[in-house]
Amino acid sequence: MKKYQYYLDKLTPQTAVRWTMAVVAIFTFAARILYLQGFYIVAYAVGIYYLNLLLLFLTPSIDPALEDDDDGPVLPSKTNDEFRPFMRRLPEFKCWHSAMKATLIAIFCTFFEFFNVPVFWPILVMYFIILFFLTMKRQIMHMIKYKYIPFTVGKPRMAGKEDTGKVVVG
């Protein structure tokens, strides 16, 4: 277990390497599903899990919808335009770690015929697409309503007025 934690600690600052590993694992899983022509329930379940991870990644840790409870008049405690850093409900590293674990478990499940439940896969694909678009629409509307963007890099900086005057030498 210590060795596992050691390698996780080594991978933590290497975001591109981690996500490349995740994409390779996901493509390996997809190739296995296509090659075996089965295990569509496993693919659907892991797809729903990825959607859940994405939602947690895009959602702020403190939901503004829950802060807007109007129990009566209260004094204002902050201005609307004050900078607040975006704190995720699911940090990027935990998102990657959960996605990798789910992908590896899904690949493992494809080795057992017990998980190969016969199902008409186009229905699962259509249901997943509809679920994805409805969920993303709701999430985007939430972002617009509460004016947050989960992909900002840092505090906005005010640019000074550009100096266009002549230089006086005297």
C-alpha positions in Angstrom: 0.0 0.0 0.0 2.9 2.3 0.7 4.3 1.7 -2.8 0.9 2.6 -4.3 0.8 5.8 -2.4 4.4 6.6 -3.4 3.5 6.3 -7.1 0.4 8.4 -6.6 2.4 11.1 -4.9 4.9 11.0 -7.8 2.1 11.3 -10.3 0.2 14.1 -8.5 2.0 17.1 -10.2 2.1 15.5 -13.6 -1.5 16.3 -14.8 -0.8 15.7 -18.5 0.8 12.3 -17.8 -2.1 11.3 -15.6 -4.8 12.2 -18.0 -2.9 10.6 -20.9 -2.9 7.4 -18.8 -6.6 7.7 -18.3 -7.4 8.3 -22.0 -5.3 5.2 -22.9 -7.1 3.1 -20.3 -10.5 4.3 -21.6 -9.6 3.6 -25.2 -8.3 0.2 -24.1 -11.7 -0.5 -22.5 -13.6 0.8 -25.5 -11.5 -1.4 -27.8 -12.2 -4.4 -25.7 -15.9 -3.7 -25.7 -15.9 -3.3 -29.5 -13.7 -6.4 -30.0 -15.9 -8.6 -27.7 -19.2 -7.2 -29.0 -20.6 -7.4 -25.5 -20.5 -6.1 -22.0 -22.6 -3.1 -22.9 -24.1 -2.9 -19.5 -20.6 -2.5 -18.0 -19.9 0.2 -20.6 -23.2 2.0 -19.8 -22.5 1.8 -16.0 -19.0 3.2 -16.3 -20.3 5.9 -18.7 -22.9 7.0 -16.1 -20.2 7.0 -13.5 -18.0 9.3 -15.7 -21.0 11.6 -16.1 -21.4 11.8 -12.3 -17.7 12.6 -11.9 -17.9 15.3 -14.5 -20.9 16.9 -12.7 -19.1 16.8 -9.4 -16.0 18.3 -11.1 -18.1 21.2 -12.6 -20.1 21.9 -9.4 -18.9 24.3 -6.7 -18.2 22.9 -3.3 -20.6 25.4 -1.8 -23.8 25.4 -3.9 -25.1 29.0 -4.4 -28.6 27.6 -4.8 -28.5 26.5 -1.1 -27.1 29.8 0.0 -30.1 31.7 -1.4 -32.5 30.5 1.3 -34.6 33.5 2.2 -35.6 33.1 5.8 -36.2 36.8 6.2 -34.3 40.1 5.9 -30.5 39.8 6.4 -27.8 42.4 6.2 -25.6 42.2 3.1 -22.3 40.6 3.9 -20.6 40.8 0.5 -20.8 42.5 -2.8 -22.0 40.6 -5.9 -18.8 41.3 -7.9 -16.4 40.2 -5.2 -13.8 37.7 -6.4 -14.3 34.2 -5.0 -12.1 31.4 -6.2 -13.9 28.4 -7.7 -13.7 25.5 -5.3 -14.7 22.3 -6.9 -16.9 19.6 -5.2 -14.5 17.0 -6.7 -10.9 18.1 -7.1 -9.1 17.3 -10.4 -6.8 14.7 -8.8 -9.6 12.8 -7.2 -11.6 13.0 -10.4 -8.7 11.4 -12.3 -8.1 8.8 -9.6 -11.8 7.8 -9.5 -12.0 7.6 -13.3 -8.9 5.4 -13.4 -10.2 3.1 -10.8 -13.6 2.8 -12.5 -11.9 2.1 -15.9 -9.7 -0.6 -14.5 -12.6 -2.2 -12.7 -14.6 -2.1 -15.9 -11.8 -3.7 -17.8 -11.6 -6.4 -15.1 -15.3 -7.0 -15.4 -15.0 -7.8 -19.1 -13.0 -10.9 -18.3 -16.1 -12.6 -16.6 -19.0 -13.7 -18.7 -21.3 -13.1 -15.8 -21.2 -9.4 -16.6 -22.1 -9.9 -20.2 -25.8 -9.3 -19.9 -27.6 -9.4 -23.3 -29.1 -6.0 -24.0 -30.1 -4.0 -27.1 -27.2 -1.5 -27.0 -28.7 1.3 -29.2 -31.3 1.9 -26.5 -28.5 2.3 -23.9 -26.7 4.7 -26.2 -29.8 6.8 -26.9 -30.7 6.9 -23.2 -27.1 7.9 -22.3 -27.1 10.7 -24.9 -30.4 12.1 -23.7 -29.3 11.8 -20.1 -26.0 13.6 -20.9 -27.6 16.5 -22.7 -30.4 17.0 -20.1 -27.9 16.9 -17.3 -25.4 19.3 -19.0 -28.3 21.7 -19.9 -29.2 21.8 -16.2 -25.6 22.3 -15.2 -25.0 25.1 -17.7 -28.2 26.9 -16.6 -27.0 26.6 -13.0 -23.6 28.2 -14.1 -25.4 31.0 -15.9 -27.8 31.7 -13.0 -25.1 31.9 -10.4 -22.5 33.4 -12.7 -19.6 31.0 -12.2 -17.2 29.5 -14.6 -15.4 26.3 -13.4 -12.5 26.8 -15.8 -11.0 30.1 -14.7 -7.3 30.2 -14.1 -7.1 32.7 -11.3 -8.1 36.1 -10.0 -9.0 38.5 -12.7 -6.5 41.3 -13.0 -7.3 44.9 -13.8 -5.3 46.2 -16.8 -4.0 49.8 -16.4 -4.7 52.5 -18.9 -2.3 52.3 -21.8 0.3 55.2 -21.9 -0.3 57.0 -25.2 1.1 60.4 -24.3 4.3 61.9 -25.6 7.5 61.5 -23.6 8.7 64.9 -22.4 12.5 65.2 -22.2 13.7 68.2 -20.4 
